[in-house]
Amino acid sequence: MEIEVSKTRLEGVLLIDTRFFRDERGFFIENYHQQRFAEHGITADFVQDNHSGSNRGVLRGLHYQDMTAPMGKLVRCTAGAIQDVAVDLRVGSPTFGQWVSAELSQQNMRQIWVPPGFGHGFVTLSKYAEVQYKCSGFYTPSSEGTIAWNDPDLKIDWRIPEPQVSQRDRQGMSLAAYLKQPAFQYHAGGLR
């Protein structure tokens, strides 16, 4: 099935819309096809698949893994609806500290590619949602970091006034604290 890839204002973060078939029996979608994705510049070798379920108002993020174990994520919502957010954490990038968001749902079957160098998070908009994502790196606790979801410098509109957040995510660092020991440096042609 063909895909349509749209660039966002954050270099590298892409929205993927895949043609799918739906009728009275249900639906069929080819949600990942290595060759088609590579034609659009997504050439990551995926090594791990994750799947989470969350009730309405649960917010997860903003997470990243540093360059000792970088991880990109190809994210989709397979039940319900979420607002997915990517934040540019590449110091020196013209869009450092800026964010984009997209609604991903079981209805629109949209995906987002969040490459290494970005913080990632989402909040559940529906009564319940399931999120599945392919990862380009293995989960490595010693490499992970968390930016505060409610950092006033980011001003992210999460669309949920009082989200439910884990203890870990409540203790996320501010963008100002991140700048003291950044995980990512931007330079033309990639990360370092």
C-alpha positions in Angstrom: 0.0 0.0 0.0 1.3 3.5 -0.8 2.4 6.0 1.8 2.3 9.7 1.9 5.1 11.3 3.9 4.8 14.9 5.1 7.6 17.0 6.6 7.0 18.9 9.7 8.7 22.2 10.8 11.2 20.1 12.7 13.8 18.7 10.3 13.7 14.9 10.4 10.3 14.5 12.1 7.9 13.1 9.6 4.1 12.3 9.4 3.2 9.1 7.5 -0.2 8.5 6.1 -0.7 5.0 4.7 -3.5 4.1 2.3 -5.7 1.4 4.0 -8.7 -0.6 3.1 -11.9 -0.6 5.2 -15.2 -2.2 4.7 -18.0 -3.8 6.7 -15.7 -6.6 7.7 -13.1 -4.3 9.2 -9.8 -3.0 7.8 -6.4 -3.9 6.4 -3.3 -1.8 6.5 0.3 -2.4 5.7 1.7 -0.2 8.4 5.4 -0.7 7.7 7.1 -1.6 4.4 10.9 -1.2 4.5 11.3 -0.4 0.8 8.5 2.3 0.7 9.8 3.9 3.9 13.4 3.9 2.6 12.1 5.7 -0.6 11.1 8.5 1.8 14.3 8.6 3.7 13.3 6.5 6.7 16.1 3.9 6.7 16.3 3.0 10.4 16.9 -0.6 11.3 14.2 -1.4 13.8 15.3 -3.6 16.6 12.5 -3.5 19.2 8.7 -3.0 19.2 6.9 -1.5 22.2 3.2 -1.5 23.0 1.5 0.5 25.8 -2.1 1.0 26.9 -3.2 4.2 28.7 -6.4 5.7 30.1 -7.7 9.1 29.2 -5.5 11.9 30.4 -2.4 9.7 30.9 0.7 11.6 29.6 3.9 9.8 28.9 7.1 11.8 28.2 9.1 13.7 27.2 11.6 10.9 26.7 14.8 10.4 24.8 18.0 8.2 24.7 21.3 10.0 24.3 24.0 9.3 21.8 25.4 6.4 23.8 22.3 4.4 22.7 20.2 6.6 20.4 16.7 5.6 19.7 14.3 6.7 16.9 10.6 5.8 17.2 8.0 5.1 14.5 4.8 5.6 16.5 1.2 4.7 15.8 -2.0 4.6 17.8 -3.9 1.3 17.3 -6.8 1.9 19.6 -8.4 5.2 20.6 -6.6 8.5 20.0 -3.6 10.4 21.3 -1.8 13.7 20.8 1.8 12.8 20.0 4.5 15.4 20.5 8.2 15.7 19.4 10.5 18.3 20.8 13.8 19.3 19.1 16.7 18.7 21.6 19.5 19.2 19.2 21.6 22.1 20.5 22.5 24.4 17.6 19.5 23.4 15.5 17.5 26.4 14.1 14.4 24.8 15.7 16.0 23.8 19.1 13.3 23.8 21.8 10.4 23.9 19.3 7.8 21.2 19.1 5.3 19.7 16.8 2.2 17.6 17.6 -0.1 15.4 15.6 -3.3 13.5 16.5 -2.8 9.8 15.9 -5.8 7.5 16.1 -7.2 4.1 15.2 -9.4 6.0 12.7 -6.7 8.0 10.8 -4.0 5.3 11.1 -1.4 8.1 10.9 2.2 7.5 12.1 5.0 9.8 13.2 8.7 9.2 12.8 10.7 10.8 15.7 14.4 10.3 15.0 17.2 10.5 17.6 17.8 14.0 18.8 14.2 14.6 19.8 12.2 14.3 23.0 9.0 12.3 22.5 5.7 12.1 24.5 2.0 11.6 24.1 -1.2 12.1 26.0 -4.4 10.0 25.7 -7.3 11.9 24.3 -9.9 9.0 24.2 -11.2 7.0 27.0 -8.4 4.4 26.4 -5.7 4.2 23.8 -3.0 1.7 22.8 0.2 2.9 21.3 2.7 0.8 19.4 6.1 1.9 18.2 9.0 0.5 16.4 12.4 1.5 17.9 15.7 1.9 16.1 17.7 1.2 19.3 17.3 -1.0 22.3 15.9 0.4 25.5 19.0 1.4 27.6 18.1 2.8 31.0 21.6 4.4 31.5 21.1 6.4 28.3 17.6 7.7 28.9 16.6 11.2 29.8 13.3 13.0 30.5 12.4 16.6 29.8 9.6 18.1 32.0 6.4 17.7 30.0 5.1 21.1 31.5 8.4 23.1 31.0 7.3 26.8 30.7 10.0 27.4 28.1 8.4 24.8 25.8 4.7 25.9 26.3 3.3 22.6 24.9 -0.5 22.6 24.5 -1.3 19.1 25.6 -5.1 19.6 25.2 -5.7 17.9 28.6 -5.7 20.4 31.5 -4.6 18.0 34.3 -2.9 14.9 32.9 -1.9 11.9 34.9 1.9 11.7 34.9 4.3 9.1 36.4 6.7 9.9 39.2 9.6 9.6 36.7 8.0 12.1 34.3 7.1 14.5 37.1 10.8 14.7 37.9 11.8 15.5 34.3 14.5 18.2 33.9 13.8 21.7 32.5 15.1 22.7 29.1 17.4 25.1 30.9 18.9 22.2 33.0 19.2 20.1 29.8 21.3 22.8 28.2 23.9 22.4 30.9 24.6 18.9 29.7 22.9 18.4 26.4 22.5 14.9 24.9 22.5 16.1 21.3 24.5 18.6 19.2 23.2 19.6 15.8 25.4 20.1 12.8 24.6 20.1 9.1 24.3 16.5 8.0 23.4 15.0 11.3 23.9 14.6 15.0 27.1 14.3 17.1 
